[in-house]
Amino acid sequence: MNNQNEKEFANGVVFEYPRQGAPDFVIGRLSFKRDDMIKWLESKTDEWVNTDVLKARSTGKPYIVVNTYKKDDNAPQGATQAPQQVDTVVDEIEYPDDDINPEDIPF
């Protein structure tokens, strides 16, 4: 791809929304045209080919594009990383009401 804003479509794969009457747990269906998909994958040099399923603004139809995001190794520490989870010790939290017991909270 020459232009960074230009989308590269995943060749040989199609995403479709569930058929009418499908169970709620069905998110959608991927269909692979084997020969086209193999030829397209063989043209790739990375070990992983990441894709995103997007929805067309005009038609609402799903389509699959290659996710070309690359981590910037020169970015400041933490700039491209997900926030780390912090463990909280319940005994150190100050509650606005003395009647609140953290063990009584259902979540």
Sequence and secondary structure as in RCSB ss.txt:
>XXXX:A:sequence
MNNQNEKEFANGVVFEYPRQGAPDFVIGRLSFKRDDMIKWLESKTDEWVNTDVLKARSTGKPYIVVNTYKKDDNA
PQGATQAPQQVDTVVDEIEYPDDDINPEDIPF
>XXXX:A:secstr
  STTS  B TTEEEE   TT  TT   EEEE HHHHHHHHHT  SS   EEEEE TTT  EEEEE      TTS
 TTSSS        GGG   SSTT  GGGS  
